[in-house]
Amino acid sequence: MKNILLNSGVVFAAVGMGTAVQAADQDDFWGRFNLSYQAAFNMSASFSGVGGYAAPGHGAAGFYNDGFVGVDSTKNAGGLTTYWGYDNASQISGDDVFMHRSVASAINSGDTDPGVQNGVQLSYEQPLGGGKHWHWGVAAAASWTGINISDNRTLFGNVMATTDGYSLNGSIPPLAPYTGTVLGPGMLLQASPWDFHSVVNQANAAQIIGSRKIDANLYGLRLGPYLELPICKYFSFEVGGGLSVGLLSSDFSYNDSVTISGLPAQTHAGSGSDFGALVGGYVDAQADVHLTRHFSLTGGVEFNALGTFDQTVGNQTAHLDLSRSIYITGGISYQF
């Protein structure tokens, strides 16, 4: 009887010790919620189709910045036309009237780095296994980042300046400004620029003043495994990585004024909204300082690659680059 009781006691003691050890092991790694502020860096934008300067008639043949040479009712019989005009007396030289056309092509603004973008993140970590010196599990997070990027730089574009000379055929030109008619009568002008033609490319001769702006909300979701390494009772270190998804709601607007010396400014403006989804990946590292059994302070860094997002409004396109985003986070966690 004593042996039976003794053996029973040993069994219960062993079971109790096993249960206690298991409870201790489970107590080493807990599920936790993290609420963090996040500062986003290395988000940039560029803008294409900026500026541009079109001659009257959208650069069609015969239209110039300071006049025109068109087709009259006779279809320019004899190579002459009454349907022409010019703006300034300085365009007359000898027996010729000179017409000038300056056209600037649209340019790409280059990258604009706005610095830090602010946001918040809520994450949950579910432990799945491990031991005394390491734990592993799955982490999920939802985040919001406000993206505000403005480009107010003065930009410059190249200009192609064309000069054409048209013969007056010995006639005395009418005083400037002059505009002939399709039906005539009027002074006849040689309809083709046979006297003189030149093209000069002028570097940075078009000045672009204005602004281009993106206001966007980035809603992020990420999911992936993590590994936690407890360093001591009060400190642990985590690394992880996995899938990252971004939902982007974007407003893009611009207002540019383009000036070429001697010509009136041309204004380009537009605004619009767009929405898109981006898919990529992330890797992160986090340090935890355990204040109590349930509360810890957290700080970490995350690299997130979501790719690029393009939004077109009018003649301009905004290119938002989120392919190399870096997040610095800091907050508090609750373990249970």
Buried (B, 14 or more C-beta within 10 A) or exposed (E): EEEEEEEEEEEEEEEEEEEEEEEEEEEBBBEBEBEBEBBBBBBBBBBBBBBBBBBEEEBEEBBBBBBBBBEBEBEBEEEBBBBBBBBEEEBBEEBBBBBBBBBBBBBEBEEBEBEEBEBBBBBBBEBEEBEEEBBBBBBBBEBBBEBEBBBEBEBBBBBBBBBBBBBBEEEEBEEBEBEBBEEBEBBBBBBBBEBBEEEEEBEEBBBBBBEBBBBBBBBBEBEBEBBBEBEEEEEBBBBBBBEBBBBBBBBBBBBBBBBBEEBEEBEBEBEEEBEEEBEBBBBBBBBBEBEEEEEBEBBBEBBBBBEEBEBBBEBBBBBBBBBEBEBBBEBEBEBE
